[in-house]
Amino acid sequence: MKHIFLTVAGLAFVLGVHAQSVGPTTLNAQGGSATVGGNTYEWSIAEMTLVSTASVPNIVVTQGVLQPMPPSTGVKDNKYLAENLKVYPIPTQDILYLEPSFLNGGTLSYLLMDANGKTIARHEVTLNTGHERQSVDMNAFAAGNYMLQVQYNEGGNVNTNTFKVQKLH
């Protein structure tokens, strides 16, 4: 079976032209298929177009088809932290700074996670004025991308945000 990709109104369609009958099927989480005029049309939502396809007898694998949604952490990022907490320098080679400018004191905590979501550093500190700069020593970590999840508890009002951090060399 030969596949022809067609995109209409943001939806990707796979046109199956029967050059030989090996019966490959695209498994769709959402979408469907139909036979019209002897041609089989398969479609899915969020399927990439112009991708490479590899095949061996009885199996066809197309790169990028139906990538799953990342799991939700249940924590929504908060504008308060995005606007009142500077995280710099990004990228960094050695020390990452967290510079808060909150109205009141509270408890600031962070989790530094690697690309696999594994927590590699954790810290919690009480800010008396809401302006005490914190530092994270990144020297022991390999070069790469990290996620810094910061939480600020100010009198029972908890704000959370996540920052992407890049470590060089």
C-alpha positions in Angstrom: 0.0 0.0 0.0 1.3 3.4 -0.9 0.5 6.4 1.3 -0.2 9.8 0.1 -0.5 12.6 2.7 -3.1 15.3 2.2 -3.8 18.2 4.6 -7.2 19.9 4.5 -8.2 22.6 7.1 -5.5 21.5 9.6 -6.4 17.8 9.5 -4.0 15.3 7.9 -5.4 12.6 5.7 -3.6 9.5 4.6 -4.7 8.3 1.1 -4.2 4.6 0.7 -3.6 3.6 -2.9 -3.6 -0.2 -3.3 -0.5 -1.0 -5.3 -0.2 -4.2 -3.4 -2.4 -5.7 -0.7 -0.4 -6.1 2.5 -3.1 -4.5 4.7 -1.2 -1.9 6.8 -3.3 0.0 9.2 -2.8 3.3 11.1 -4.0 3.1 14.7 -5.6 6.3 15.5 -6.5 7.6 19.0 -9.0 9.9 17.3 -9.9 10.0 13.6 -11.2 7.2 11.3 -11.2 5.8 7.9 -13.6 5.4 4.9 -13.6 3.8 1.5 -14.7 6.1 -1.3 -14.6 5.0 -4.9 -12.3 2.1 -4.2 -9.8 4.3 -2.3 -9.3 4.0 1.4 -8.9 7.3 3.3 -7.5 7.3 6.9 -7.3 10.4 9.0 -6.3 11.4 12.5 -6.2 14.6 14.4 -2.7 16.2 15.0 -0.9 13.9 12.5 2.2 15.3 11.0 2.5 15.7 7.3 5.7 15.3 5.3 7.2 12.7 7.5 9.5 9.8 6.7 8.1 6.3 6.6 10.1 3.0 7.2 8.7 -0.3 6.3 9.5 -4.0 6.4 7.2 -6.9 5.4 3.9 -6.7 7.3 4.6 -3.4 9.2 4.8 0.3 8.2 6.0 2.8 10.8 5.6 6.5 10.2 7.6 9.0 12.3 5.6 11.5 14.3 2.2 10.1 13.9 -0.1 10.7 16.9 2.3 11.7 19.5 0.6 11.4 22.9 -0.2 14.5 25.0 2.3 14.9 27.9 0.7 13.9 31.2 -0.7 16.8 33.2 0.9 17.6 36.5 -2.3 19.1 37.8 -0.4 22.3 38.6 -1.1 25.4 36.6 1.6 28.0 36.1 1.0 31.3 37.8 1.5 34.8 36.4 2.3 36.1 39.9 5.6 34.1 40.0 6.4 34.8 36.3 6.1 38.5 37.0 7.7 38.7 40.5 10.5 36.2 40.3 13.6 36.6 38.0 15.4 33.4 37.2 18.8 34.1 35.6 21.2 33.8 33.8 19.7 31.4 31.3 21.6 29.7 30.0 24.0 29.3 32.9 27.4 27.6 33.4 27.6 27.6 37.1 25.2 29.5 39.4 21.5 30.1 38.7 19.9 33.0 40.6 16.3 33.3 41.8 15.6 37.0 42.6 12.1 37.5 44.1 10.2 40.8 44.4 7.2 39.7 46.4 5.1 42.1 48.5 5.5 40.1 51.7 7.6 37.4 53.2 6.8 33.7 52.8 8.2 30.3 52.0 10.0 29.8 48.7 10.7 26.2 47.6 12.0 24.8 44.4 12.6 21.4 42.7 15.2 21.1 39.9 14.3 18.2 37.6 16.3 16.7 34.7 14.9 16.0 31.3 13.4 12.7 32.5 11.5 14.5 35.3 13.7 13.1 38.1 14.2 15.5 41.0 18.0 16.2 41.3 17.8 19.2 43.7 15.3 20.4 46.2 15.4 23.4 48.6 13.1 25.4 50.8 13.8 28.8 52.5 11.8 31.3 54.4 11.9 34.8 52.9 11.5 37.5 55.6 11.0 40.4 53.3 10.1 38.6 50.0 13.2 40.0 48.3 16.0 37.7 49.4 18.0 36.5 46.4 18.7 32.7 46.2 21.3 30.8 44.3 21.3 27.3 42.9 24.8 25.8 42.3 24.6 24.0 38.9 28.3 23.0 38.7 27.7 19.4 39.6 25.1 18.9 36.8 25.8 17.9 33.2 25.1 20.2 30.3 21.5 20.0 29.2 18.0 21.2 29.8 16.4 21.2 33.2 13.0 22.2 34.6 12.9 24.4 37.8 9.5 24.2 39.5 9.2 27.1 42.0 6.5 27.4 44.7 5.9 30.4 46.9 3.6 30.3 49.9 2.6 33.7 51.1 0.3 33.5 54.1 -1.5 30.4 52.7 -1.7 31.7 49.2 0.4 29.2 47.1 1.7 30.2 43.7 3.6 27.8 41.4 5.5 28.2 38.2 7.9 26.2 36.1 11.0 27.6 34.4 13.1 26.0 31.7 16.8 26.2 32.5 19.7 25.4 30.2 23.1 24.4 31.7 26.1 24.9 29.5 29.4 22.9 29.7 
